Amino acid sequence: MNQDGPCTSSDLDNMQRFLEFYHKTLLILDDQSAGEEDEIKKLNDRQEALKSQINQHGATAEVNRRKTCREMTITVHVADGQIDVALEVSYLIGNCSWTASYDVRVSSVEANRQRTQLTYYGIIVNRSQENWHDANFSLSTATPSLGGTPPKLSTLKIDYYKPSPPTYHRPTRQSQAVVMDRGESLDAIELQCASLYSKRSKGAFRSFRGKSSLNYDPTIEENNEAAETQVNVLTSTTEASMSSTSFVIPRRSTIDSDGKPHKVTIGVLDLTSTFTYTVVPKLSLHAFLKASTINTSDKQLLAGPVSVFMDNNFITHSSIENVCIGDTFDLPLGTDASVKVEYKPVKKMVDKQGFISKVHHETIRHETHIVNTKATETTVFVYEQIPLSSDEKIKVKLITPDIRQKELARNCTVTMNDKNNLEWKCVLQSHGEYRFPLEYLMEWPVE
């Protein structure tokens, strides 16, 4: 290219040839790069497959190593040569467990009769390398892993914390010459560590708290269809001992050692419930139905997940804790549109009072309106927040309702719970309604 004069046609031809060469080179490099990326992907897939095979062979070898075959010889000495002997052999195995699971079914008709049907399941998981074919099962609530000896407390002593003097390591000649990337020598780093240790050791007391949890939520196909006719359901028999309970499953089952959850029915329980509604209008304009249920059965309910059905329609997932015989537990049954909730807009009034020391006043007013459109009476619990002052200069005064007058109207009471929230309990008649007014005053000094 001629740099002194104007561009000629030959210069343009040379530039065109260069661009074409550059374009072809880029295409070749792109093809080579794509091919190498495909090759790398194939090699990575091959590597993962080989690792999976190695892990599988290792797990199989470990299982085979753990498998132990034992022989047992039993000698029975009898006086008569012709006698029938019934021999029962029992042994302990590991890697098997069971947990509880429940189905709760409530119908609109049964709700008026204060009844709830609870199906009690046992979820068995077998990893013992033994397949149980057509076997009888007995599920026990005993926990042998906890041991039987109660723990003993030692003497708890308290004293001022005495930190041990920091130790200094004399660096060697080689380490004296080493300098870190950021320009600090090892001597400076050791001094910094000693200073950090001195700062952290000024506290007199320390406490550490740990939490551990084990959540197990097996995925199981659930039968959502209910029989319309009355049938006889096989239920387990309960065998209670001094410290545990066993549920003898009446039906034989086959459970393979596949590590998957297998469901067996412990029993179908008809329990007594009290149905109420919970309304928190500040957070939700829905009325939540709740069943306070009494365990009137002869079986202890273990902690486990619950699937709730209303009129054979799935409502929600929940859970229950351990429930002893005769105890009460709560079951959420979802929302009910037949109880309408209206939350009126909040009204605020702000003013200042005082001549010398002015005080800022703010009055909050709002109202909740609940209507029962059902043909039966319902019990509704309504919860509202009242601010709790954490400073003596900020004062909160409740104006309406007057909690000293606990019974506000017929079948309606109000109390203040331990969380400083108002709790109304109101029995609404069929197609009845009630208004829940709330008014409180906040005051604080003007800065």
Backbone hydrogen bonds, N-H to C=O, Kabsch-Sander energy under -0.5 kcal/mol:
donor,donor_aa,acceptor,acceptor_aa,energy
3,Q,1,M,-0.7
12,L,8,T,-1.7
13,D,9,S,-2.1
14,N,10,S,-2.5
15,M,11,D,-2.3
16,Q,12,L,-2.3
17,R,13,D,-2.6
18,F,14,N,-2.3
19,L,15,M,-2.3
20,E,16,Q,-2.2
21,F,17,R,-2.4
22,Y,18,F,-2.6
23,H,19,L,-2.4
24,K,20,E,-2.5
25,T,21,F,-2.3
26,L,22,Y,-2.2
27,L,23,H,-2.0
28,I,24,K,-2.3
29,L,25,T,-2.5
30,D,26,L,-2.6
31,D,27,L,-2.3
32,Q,28,I,-2.5
33,S,29,L,-2.7
34,A,30,D,-2.6
35,G,31,D,-2.3
36,E,32,Q,-2.4
37,E,33,S,-2.3
38,D,34,A,-2.2
39,E,35,G,-2.2
40,I,36,E,-2.5
41,K,37,E,-2.3
42,K,38,D,-2.3
43,L,39,E,-2.4
44,N,40,I,-2.5
45,D,41,K,-2.5
46,R,42,K,-2.4
47,Q,43,L,-2.3
48,E,44,N,-2.5
49,A,45,D,-2.3
50,L,46,R,-2.3
51,K,47,Q,-2.5
52,S,48,E,-2.3
53,Q,49,A,-2.2
54,I,50,L,-2.5
55,N,51,K,-2.7
56,Q,52,S,-2.4
57,H,53,Q,-2.7
58,G,54,I,-2.5
59,A,55,N,-2.6
60,T,56,Q,-2.5
61,A,57,H,-2.5
62,E,58,G,-2.2
63,V,59,A,-2.5
64,N,60,T,-2.7
65,R,61,A,-2.2
66,R,62,E,-2.0
67,K,63,V,-1.6
70,R,68,T,-0.5
74,I,72,M,-0.5
75,T,73,T,-0.5
76,V,74,I,-0.5
77,H,75,T,-0.5
78,V,76,V,-0.6
83,I,81,G,-0.7
87,L,85,V,-0.7
88,E,86,A,-0.5
89,V,87,L,-0.5
97,S,125,V,-2.1
99,T,123,I,-1.9
100,A,303,A,-0.6
101,S,121,Y,-1.7
102,Y,305,P,-1.8
103,D,119,T,-1.7
104,V,307,S,-2.8
105,R,103,D,-0.5
105,R,117,Q,-2.8
106,V,309,F,-2.2
111,A,107,S,-2.2
112,N,108,S,-1.0
113,R,109,V,-0.9
114,Q,111,A,-1.0
115,R,110,E,-2.1
116,T,271,L,-2.2
117,Q,105,R,-2.1
118,L,116,T,-0.6
118,L,269,L,-3.2
119,T,103,D,-3.1
120,Y,118,L,-0.6
120,Y,267,G,-3.5
121,Y,101,S,-3.0
121,Y,119,T,-0.6
122,G,264,V,-2.9
123,I,99,T,-3.4
124,I,122,G,-0.7
124,I,262,H,-3.2
125,V,97,S,-2.8
126,N,260,K,-0.5
127,R,95,N,-2.6
127,R,125,V,-0.6
132,W,255,I,-2.9
133,H,131,N,-0.8
134,D,132,W,-0.5
135,A,253,S,-2.9
139,L,247,F,-2.7
140,S,138,S,-0.5
141,T,245,T,-2.4
146,L,143,T,-1.4
147,G,144,P,-1.2
157,K,155,T,-0.7
170,R,168,Y,-0.6
176,Q,172,T,-1.7
177,A,173,R,-0.9
177,A,174,Q,-0.6
178,V,175,S,-0.6
180,M,184,E,-2.6
183,G,180,M,-1.6
186,L,178,V,-0.8
189,I,185,S,-1.7
190,E,186,L,-2.5
191,L,187,D,-2.1
192,Q,188,A,-2.2
193,C,189,I,-2.4
194,A,190,E,-2.3
195,S,191,L,-2.4
196,L,192,Q,-2.6
197,Y,193,C,-2.4
198,S,194,A,-2.1
199,K,195,S,-2.0
200,R,196,L,-2.1
201,S,197,Y,-1.2
202,K,199,K,-1.0
203,G,200,R,-0.6
220,I,218,P,-0.7
224,N,222,E,-0.8
233,V,231,V,-0.6
236,S,266,I,-3.5
237,T,248,V,-1.5
239,E,237,T,-0.5
239,E,246,S,-3.0
240,A,238,T,-0.6
241,S,244,S,-3.0
246,S,239,E,-2.6
247,F,139,L,-3.4
248,V,237,T,-2.6
248,V,246,S,-0.6
249,I,137,F,-2.5
249,I,247,F,-0.7
253,S,135,A,-2.2
255,I,132,W,-2.6
258,D,256,D,-1.8
259,G,126,N,-2.2
262,H,124,I,-2.3
264,V,122,G,-2.2
266,I,120,Y,-2.9
266,I,264,V,-0.6
267,G,120,Y,-1.5
269,L,118,L,-3.6
269,L,267,G,-0.5
271,L,116,T,-3.2
271,L,269,L,-0.7
272,T,294,I,-0.8
273,S,114,Q,-1.9
274,T,292,S,-1.8
276,T,274,T,-0.5
276,T,290,K,-2.5
277,Y,379,T,-2.7
278,T,288,F,-2.4
279,V,381,F,-3.1
283,L,280,V,-1.6
284,S,280,V,-2.5
288,F,278,T,-2.5
288,F,286,H,-0.6
289,L,287,A,-0.5
289,L,334,G,-3.0
290,K,276,T,-2.9
291,A,331,L,-2.6
292,S,274,T,-2.8
292,S,290,K,-0.6
293,T,291,A,-0.9
293,T,329,F,-3.1
294,I,272,T,-2.7
295,N,327,D,-2.8
296,T,294,I,-1.7
301,L,323,V,-2.7
302,L,300,Q,-0.6
304,G,320,I,-1.6
306,V,318,S,-2.9
307,S,102,Y,-2.0
308,V,306,V,-0.5
308,V,316,T,-2.6
309,F,104,V,-3.1
310,M,313,N,-2.9
311,D,106,V,-2.8
313,N,310,M,-1.3
315,I,308,V,-3.1
316,T,308,V,-0.9
318,S,306,V,-2.9
320,I,304,G,-2.0
323,V,301,L,-3.2
326,G,295,N,-2.6
327,D,324,C,-1.9
329,F,293,T,-2.6
331,L,291,A,-1.9
333,L,289,L,-2.9
336,D,287,A,-2.0
339,V,336,D,-1.2
340,K,338,S,-0.6
340,K,371,V,-2.3
342,E,369,H,-2.7
344,K,342,E,-0.7
344,K,367,E,-2.9
347,K,365,R,-3.4
349,M,363,T,-2.1
351,D,361,H,-2.2
353,Q,359,V,-2.4
358,K,356,I,-1.0
359,V,353,Q,-3.2
360,H,444,W,-3.2
361,H,351,D,-3.3
361,H,359,V,-0.5
362,E,442,M,-2.4
363,T,349,M,-3.0
364,I,440,Y,-2.7
365,R,347,K,-2.7
366,H,438,L,-2.2
368,T,436,F,-1.7
369,H,342,E,-3.2
370,I,368,T,-0.5
370,I,434,Y,-2.4
371,V,340,K,-2.2
372,N,432,G,-3.4
373,T,338,S,-2.4
373,T,371,V,-0.7
378,T,428,L,-2.3
380,V,378,T,-0.5
380,V,426,C,-3.1
381,F,277,Y,-3.1
382,V,380,V,-0.5
382,V,424,W,-1.9
383,Y,279,V,-2.1
384,E,422,L,-1.8
386,I,420,N,-1.2
389,S,387,P,-0.6
394,I,391,D,-1.1
395,K,393,K,-0.6
395,K,443,E,-2.6
397,K,441,L,-3.0
399,I,397,K,-0.5
399,I,439,E,-2.3
400,T,439,E,-2.2
403,I,401,P,-0.9
405,Q,402,D,-1.2
406,K,404,R,-1.1
408,L,406,K,-0.9
408,L,412,C,-1.1
409,A,412,C,-1.2
412,C,409,A,-1.7
413,T,425,K,-2.4
414,V,406,K,-1.9
415,T,423,E,-1.8
417,N,415,T,-0.5
417,N,421,N,-2.5
420,N,417,N,-1.6
422,L,384,E,-2.5
423,E,415,T,-2.9
424,W,382,V,-2.8
425,K,413,T,-2.5
426,C,380,V,-2.7
427,V,411,N,-2.6
428,L,378,T,-2.7
428,L,426,C,-0.7
429,Q,427,V,-0.5
431,H,372,N,-0.5
431,H,374,K,-0.9
432,G,429,Q,-2.3
434,Y,370,I,-2.1
436,F,368,T,-3.3
438,L,366,H,-2.2
439,E,400,T,-2.8
440,Y,364,I,-1.8
441,L,397,K,-3.1
442,M,362,E,-2.5
443,E,395,K,-2.3
444,W,360,H,-1.7
446,V,358,K,-2.3
